[in-house]
Amino acid sequence: MLDAPKTLPSDPEDLRETAEGLLDLVKSQALRIAKLEHQLAGHNRHRFGSKSESLDQLQLRLEEEETAAAQVVGEDVPDGDAEGQ
């Protein structure tokens, strides 16, 4: 292939072969990159867990905030009932 030439071939057929070789190289590298990205994603899921865990934590935090807000409202209601009786 083109190890380190300073000029491209001048013959159209040689130039076409060189371009096809470069396209094959690009395709194989793109495939390898995709494979490595897939492997990395699997390793990250194994190491850090799935993203659904972070959603579960967010939902739990929301429920805790709602519970705390309900307790504050609940504390106000008995005081109002006690004054009315």
C-alpha positions as CSV (number, residue, x, y, z in Angstrom):
1,M,0.0,0.0,0.0
2,L,1.1,3.6,0.5
3,D,3.7,3.2,3.2
4,A,5.1,6.7,2.9
5,P,5.2,7.9,-0.7
6,K,5.7,11.5,-1.4
7,T,3.6,11.5,-4.5
8,L,0.4,9.7,-5.7
9,P,0.6,7.4,-8.7
10,S,0.0,9.2,-12.0
11,D,-1.5,6.2,-13.8
12,P,-5.3,6.3,-13.3
13,E,-5.5,2.5,-12.8
14,D,-2.8,2.6,-10.1
15,L,-4.6,5.6,-8.5
16,R,-7.9,3.8,-8.5
17,E,-6.3,0.7,-6.8
18,T,-4.7,3.0,-4.2
19,A,-8.0,4.7,-3.5
20,E,-9.8,1.3,-3.2
21,G,-7.0,0.1,-0.8
22,L,-7.5,3.2,1.3
23,L,-11.3,2.8,1.4
24,D,-10.8,-0.8,2.5
25,L,-8.4,0.4,5.2
26,V,-10.9,3.0,6.4
27,K,-13.8,0.5,6.5
28,S,-11.7,-2.0,8.5
29,Q,-10.6,0.7,11.0
30,A,-14.2,1.9,11.3
31,L,-15.3,-1.6,12.1
32,R,-12.6,-2.1,14.6
33,I,-13.5,1.3,16.3
34,A,-17.2,0.2,16.5
35,K,-16.2,-3.1,18.0
36,L,-14.0,-1.5,20.6
37,E,-16.7,1.1,21.5
38,H,-19.1,-1.8,22.0
39,Q,-16.6,-3.6,24.3
40,L,-16.0,-0.4,26.2
41,A,-19.7,0.2,26.7
42,G,-20.0,-3.4,28.1
43,H,-17.1,-2.8,30.4
44,N,-18.6,0.5,31.6
45,R,-22.0,-1.2,32.3
46,H,-20.2,-3.9,34.2
47,R,-18.1,-1.5,36.2
48,F,-20.6,1.3,36.8
49,G,-23.9,-0.4,36.4
50,S,-26.7,0.5,34.0
51,K,-28.1,3.9,33.5
52,S,-31.4,2.8,34.9
53,E,-29.8,2.7,38.3
54,S,-29.3,6.4,38.2
55,L,-33.0,6.8,37.1
56,D,-34.0,4.7,40.1
57,Q,-31.9,6.9,42.4
58,L,-33.5,10.0,40.9
59,Q,-37.0,8.5,41.5
60,L,-36.2,7.6,45.0
61,R,-34.9,11.1,45.7
62,L,-38.1,12.5,44.3
63,E,-40.2,10.2,46.5
64,E,-38.3,11.3,49.5
65,E,-38.8,14.9,48.7
66,E,-42.6,14.3,48.2
67,T,-42.7,12.4,51.5
68,A,-40.9,15.3,53.3
69,A,-43.3,17.8,51.8
70,A,-46.3,15.8,52.8
71,Q,-45.1,15.6,56.4
72,V,-44.7,19.4,56.5
73,V,-48.2,19.8,55.1
74,G,-49.4,17.1,57.5
75,E,-48.0,18.9,60.5
76,D,-49.9,22.0,59.5
77,V,-53.3,20.3,59.3
78,P,-53.5,18.9,62.8
79,D,-52.8,22.4,64.2
80,G,-55.7,23.8,62.2
81,D,-58.0,21.0,63.3
82,A,-57.1,21.5,67.0
83,E,-58.0,25.2,66.8
84,G,-61.4,24.4,65.3
85,Q,-62.4,21.9,68.0
